[in-house]
Amino acid sequence: MSGIYLDYAATTPVDPRVLAAMLPYFTTEFGNPSSVHRHGQRADHALETARATLASVLGCAPRDVLFTSGGSESDNLALRGLALAAREGRGANHIVSTPVEHEAIRATCHQLRDHFGFELTEVAVDAHGQVSAAAIAAALRPDTAVATVIYGNNEIGTINPIAEIAAATRARGVPLHTDAVQAAGQLPLAVGELGVASLALGAHKAYGPKGIGALYLDSGFGLLPTQTLGSHERGLRAGTPNIPLIVGLAEALRIAAAERDEHNAHQRRLRDRLIAGVLDTIPDSRLTGHPVDRLPNHASFALRGIDGNALLMHLDLAGVAASSGSACKTGDPRPSDVLLACGLSPEWALGSLRLTVGRATTDADVDAVLALLPALVARLRERARQPERRLASGS
Ligand SMILES: Cc1ncc(COP(=O)(O)O)c(C=O)c1O
């Protein structure tokens, strides 16, 4: 790969060990796990071995692990399924969420509100984008069907106190779903300690393949499936299981758990160099997200008076892959909802920059980006001021 890649929160390359584990299942071991013959039996064995591997990473029973097409589907399946089952089971009609969830959660909440008649409470976050257990507890009602809180935030890196929040919701009999897509590979995933009812995972942020994910679902909670067809994945998810990708997901998350301390130490050191370097050398810059409770690989900033998209394009021209961290697309001048929820003004929020490091990031990468950024930001600010000058001079 040429250039400097600092967008590991968007996606990661597949670890060669993961690829090696997957390859036979594309070719010689191609069976369908539903088939009775030996090809099917071998595929079924691979499927159940992957489920057991992931269950040991999560510290749960294999039957509580479902395979899906990715983090987005896991979020959709859990949130919609838990909400609809709670309505059917106990007439519950209310959902608790936060304004800093990933779109997979926010859009599902909005659909449940706008098309299925649920009431939605979005609990305010603090200036670091963190939500407290007390704030979630205060929003719970006797008719709350489900609560959902992101574990590690994709945009600002903030880690939420999921175990405390889950204890508060459990005490009121409300299942807590958490989106752990960014947390996977970086934070502890032992579901017994987290106390959640469901937890969404994907492989491609943790050096696994794209298009595959998993859902931990505590079988004590009912879930209404949103796809219907036969018996796959406890009858909760339709379709022939994608064995090569499932094997890759399990191997990626097994490796990530085994090597977590080593990779986190490396990433945390580089992340902290990026944070200190940007804040020291760029005037009118601030860290977004939590200063301490943040993902080990995640540095994110707001740069006042900058067009974040223009900055990303200039960085790309200079060979640096970065992100604004928000869902806002090139040419869309809206500031991110997550940054606004943290109390930033649009003038700051429009200049968002996310730099996420990975296993292969080096000190030389960090040095190069820190050498480049201050002049680039100054140039963009200068350019933004030029129309004002032209206007003032009447030219
Ligand atoms: C926090 C979070 N949740 C969910 C997703 C969606 O995951 P996937 O790409 O596997 O559907 C992402 C990916 O961007 C994410 O960062």
The ligand as a Tripos MOL2 file, in Angstrom:
@<TRIPOS>MOLECULE
LIG
   16    16     1     0     0
SMALL
NO_CHARGES

@<TRIPOS>ATOM
      1 C1        -19.7790    1.8620   15.4630 C.3       1 LIG1
      2 C2        -20.1300    1.1730   14.1940 C.ar      1 LIG1
      3 N1        -21.2580    0.4430   14.1320 N.ar      1 LIG1
      4 C3        -21.6260   -0.2210   13.0310 C.ar      1 LIG1
      5 C4        -20.8500   -0.1630   11.8830 C.ar      1 LIG1
      6 C5        -21.2880   -0.9230   10.6650 C.3       1 LIG1
      7 O1        -20.5500   -2.1000   10.5480 O.3       1 LIG1
      8 P1        -20.4990   -2.8980    9.1310 P.3       1 LIG1
      9 O2        -19.6620   -2.0780    8.2200 O.co2     1 LIG1
     10 O3        -19.8730   -4.2210    9.4960 O.co2     1 LIG1
     11 O4        -21.9120   -3.0480    8.6870 O.co2     1 LIG1
     12 C6        -19.6670    0.5920   11.8870 C.ar      1 LIG1
     13 C7        -18.8370    0.7130   10.6600 C.2       1 LIG1
     14 O5        -18.5900    1.7950   10.1910 O.2       1 LIG1
     15 C8        -19.3030    1.2760   13.0840 C.ar      1 LIG1
     16 O6        -18.1830    2.0120   13.1340 O.3       1 LIG1
@<TRIPOS>BOND
     1     1     2 1
     2     2     3 ar
     3     2    15 ar
     4     3     4 ar
     5     4     5 ar
     6     5     6 1
     7     5    12 ar
     8     6     7 1
     9     7     8 1
    10     8     9 2
    11     8    10 1
    12     8    11 1
    13    12    13 1
    14    12    15 ar
    15    13    14 2
    16    15    16 1
@<TRIPOS>SUBSTRUCTURE
     1 LIG1         1 GROUP 0 **** ****
